[in-house]
């Protein structure tokens, strides 16, 4: 499995940046032409679009509550912890990609300082599911950046060799991503452009994570089993954190994340013990 990931990452070329850059330029051009790059003009520009999508998606509150949690880095990464053992190359790029996405998120949110929907619209105009977010950090969506950073690295890591399989694989990954980021509109936390730009930035972060790690191999040490105690401790702490989330908000997605994390914890402990016997 690790050989497949290594081979696929080595094939990645810089032309994969073309489409996301064109999309970002197109979005910002539209916003600029409509004088919607800041403040109330940004929210008013997409008000009808936001309320329409929010109304439709809010019909499925339980699904939204669960799926939107996959924008939490701890939750979504829990489902891929086993790849630390079987495809460490995936995790090397993932760590780099996550650092890049975190920088993008912090810088852009502070730069644009856009009000959240709940701080802009009256509550009887749309539905809020879960916490009411009223800060000035709506653009871009951090959850969307996280989701697409992970999915982009997953996309290229296990890209099939046959063209028709590549098309289907790409379609499935993109569909999953669109569903997940749409939940941020459904719960009333973000505008449509927030999640769209967030997805594009996440895609760019994922690609940068792969390319930078291919060039510098920053995290090659994670495949060395002598460092497994660090990950054992990390997985154990993460499991405790998820348990506290379950106690606070009893969601199925937390149980699934915890189950995946515990399986990985068992596997890594088992391998480490065998190594030292």
C-alpha positions in Angstrom: 0.0 0.0 0.0 2.8 2.4 0.9 4.4 1.7 -2.5 1.2 2.7 -4.3 1.1 6.0 -2.4 4.8 6.7 -3.1 4.4 5.9 -6.8 1.3 8.1 -7.1 2.8 11.0 -5.3 5.9 10.9 -7.5 3.6 11.4 -10.6 2.1 14.6 -9.3 2.9 17.6 -11.5 2.5 21.3 -11.0 -0.3 21.6 -13.6 -2.7 20.4 -10.9 -2.6 24.0 -9.6 -4.1 25.4 -12.8 -7.8 24.7 -12.2 -8.0 25.8 -8.5 -6.1 29.0 -9.3 -8.5 29.8 -12.2 -11.5 29.1 -10.0 -10.1 31.4 -7.2 -9.5 34.2 -9.7 -13.0 33.7 -11.2 -14.6 33.9 -7.8 -12.7 36.9 -6.7 -13.3 38.6 -10.0 -17.1 38.1 -9.6 -16.9 39.5 -6.0 -14.9 42.4 -7.1 -17.2 43.3 -10.0 -20.1 43.2 -7.7 -18.3 45.2 -5.0 -18.8 42.2 -2.6 -15.3 41.7 -1.2 -16.0 43.0 2.3 -18.5 43.5 5.0 -22.3 43.4 4.4 -21.9 43.5 0.6 -20.3 40.1 0.7 -23.2 38.6 2.8 -25.9 40.4 0.8 -24.5 39.2 -2.5 -25.2 35.6 -1.6 -28.1 36.0 0.9 -30.8 34.4 -1.3 -28.4 31.6 -2.2 -27.4 30.9 1.4 -31.0 31.0 2.7 -32.3 28.7 0.0 -29.5 26.1 0.6 -29.8 26.4 4.3 -33.6 25.8 4.2 -33.2 22.7 2.0 -30.3 21.2 4.0 -31.7 21.9 7.4 -34.4 19.3 6.8 -31.8 16.7 7.8 -30.6 18.0 11.2 -29.2 14.7 12.5 -27.2 14.0 9.4 -25.9 17.5 9.4 -24.8 17.3 13.1 -22.9 14.1 12.4 -21.3 14.9 9.0 -20.3 18.5 9.8 -18.1 17.1 12.6 -15.9 15.6 9.9 -14.6 19.1 9.4 -13.0 18.7 12.9 -9.4 17.6 12.2 -9.3 15.2 15.1 -12.5 13.4 13.9 -11.7 13.1 10.2 -8.0 12.1 10.9 -9.2 9.3 13.3 -10.6 7.4 10.3 -7.1 7.4 8.7 -4.9 6.5 11.6 -4.4 2.9 10.4 -2.6 4.4 7.4 0.2 5.5 9.7 1.1 1.8 9.8 0.3 0.7 6.3 0.9 3.9 4.3 3.1 6.3 6.3 3.8 8.2 3.1 0.2 9.3 3.2 0.6 10.7 6.7 3.9 12.5 5.8 2.1 14.6 3.2 -0.9 14.9 5.4 1.1 16.5 8.3 2.6 19.0 5.9 -0.7 19.7 4.2 -2.3 20.3 7.6 0.3 22.8 8.6 -0.1 24.7 5.4 -3.9 24.6 5.6 -3.8 26.0 9.2 -1.6 28.9 8.1 -4.1 29.7 5.2 -7.0 29.5 7.6 -5.6 31.8 10.2 -4.2 34.4 7.8 -7.3 34.6 5.5 -9.8 34.7 8.3 -8.0 37.6 10.0 -7.4 39.3 6.7 -11.0 39.4 5.5 -12.8 39.3 8.9 -16.2 38.5 7.5 -19.2 38.3 9.9 -20.8 34.9 10.3 -24.4 34.5 9.0 -25.8 34.5 12.6 -24.1 37.9 13.1 -25.6 39.3 9.9 -29.1 37.9 9.4 -32.1 37.7 11.7 -32.4 34.2 13.2 -36.0 33.7 11.8 -34.6 34.0 8.3 -32.5 30.8 8.4 -31.9 27.7 10.5 -29.1 27.3 13.0 -28.2 23.7 14.0 -25.8 23.3 16.9 -23.8 26.2 18.3 -24.7 29.7 17.2 -21.5 31.2 15.7 -21.4 35.0 15.6 -17.7 35.8 15.1 -16.0 37.7 12.3 -14.2 34.7 10.9 -16.7 33.3 8.3 -14.4 33.5 5.3 -13.1 31.0 4.4 -14.6 28.0 6.0 -11.9 26.2 8.1 -14.0 23.0 8.1 -14.0 23.0 4.3 -10.3 23.6 4.2 -9.7 20.7 6.6 -12.0 18.3 4.7 -10.5 19.0 1.3 -6.9 18.9 2.5 -7.5 15.4 3.7 -9.6 14.3 0.7 -7.1 15.8 -1.8 -4.2 13.8 -0.4 -6.4 10.7 -0.3 -7.4 11.4 -3.9 -3.9 11.4 -5.2 -2.5 8.8 -2.8 -4.8 6.0 -4.1 -5.4 7.3 -7.6 -6.1 4.2 -9.9 -4.1 3.6 -13.0 -6.9 3.0 -15.4 -8.5 6.2 -16.8 -12.2 5.2 -16.2 -11.3 4.2 -12.6 -9.6 7.5 -12.1 -12.7 9.3 -13.2 -14.9 7.3 -10.9 -12.5 7.7 -8.0 -12.2 11.5 -8.5 -16.0 11.8 -8.8 -16.6 9.8 -5.6 -14.0 11.9 -3.6 -15.3 15.2 -4.9 -18.9 14.2 -4.2 -18.0 13.2 -0.6 -16.2 16.5 -0.2 -19.2 18.6 -1.6 -21.6 16.8 0.8 -19.4 17.4 3.8 -18.7 21.1 3.2 -22.4 21.7 2.3 -23.2 20.8 5.9 -21.6 24.1 7.0 -24.3 25.9 5.1 -27.0 23.6 6.5 -26.0 24.3 10.1 -26.0 28.0 9.4 -22.3 28.5 10.1 -21.1 29.6 6.6 -22.0 31.2 3.4 -21.8 29.3 0.1 -18.7 31.2 -1.1 -17.0 30.5 2.3 -17.2 26.7 1.7 -16.4 26.9 -2.0 -13.2 28.9 -1.5 -12.4 26.8 1.6 -12.6 23.7 -0.6 -10.3 25.2 -3.2 -7.8 26.3 -0.6 -8.0 22.8 1.0 -7.2 21.3 -2.4 -4.2 23.6 -2.8 -3.0 22.8 0.7 -3.2 19.1 0.0 -1.2 19.4 -3.2 1.4 21.6 -1.5 1.6 19.0 1.3 2.4 16.3 -1.2 4.9 18.3 -3.3 6.8 19.8 -0.4 7.0 16.5 1.3 8.2 14.8 -1.9 11.0 17.4 -2.2 12.1 17.6 1.4 10.8 14.4 3.1 10.2 16.2 6.3 8.4 13.4 8.2 10.2 10.3 7.1 10.8 9.3 10.7 7.2 8.5 11.3 7.6 5.1 9.6 10.3 4.1 12.1 8.7 1.9 14.8 11.0 3.2 17.5 8.8 6.3 17.5 5.6 4.3 17.9 5.3 5.2 21.7 4.7 8.8 20.7 1.8 7.8 18.4 0.5 5.4 21.1 0.3 8.3 23.5 -1.2 10.6 20.9 -3.9 8.1 19.9 -4.7 7.4 23.6 -5.1 11.1 24.3 -7.1 11.6 21.2 -9.4 8.7 22.3 -10.0 10.4 25.6 -10.8 13.7 23.9 -13.4 11.9 21.6 -14.9 10.2 24.7 -15.4 13.6 26.2 -17.1 14.7 23.0 -19.4 11.7 23.2 -20.3 12.6 26.8 -21.1 16.2 25.8 -22.8 15.5 22.4 -23.9 11.9 21.8 -23.3 11.6 18.0 -22.7 8.4 16.0 -19.8 10.0 14.1 -17.9 10.2 17.4 -18.4 6.5 18.1 -17.2 5.6 14.6 -14.1 7.9 15.0 -13.4 6.4 18.4 -13.7 2.8 17.1 -11.3 3.6 14.2 -8.9 5.2 16.6 -9.0 2.3 19.1 -8.4 -0.3 16.3 -5.4 1.7 15.2 -4.2 2.0 18.7 -4.4 -1.8 19.1 -2.5 -2.4 15.9 0.3 0.0 16.6 0.7 -1.3 20.2 0.8 -4.9 18.8 3.5 -4.1 16.3 5.6 -2.2 18.8 5.4 -5.0 21.3 6.3 -7.6 18.7 9.3 -5.5 17.6 10.6 -5.4 21.2 10.0 -9.0 22.1 
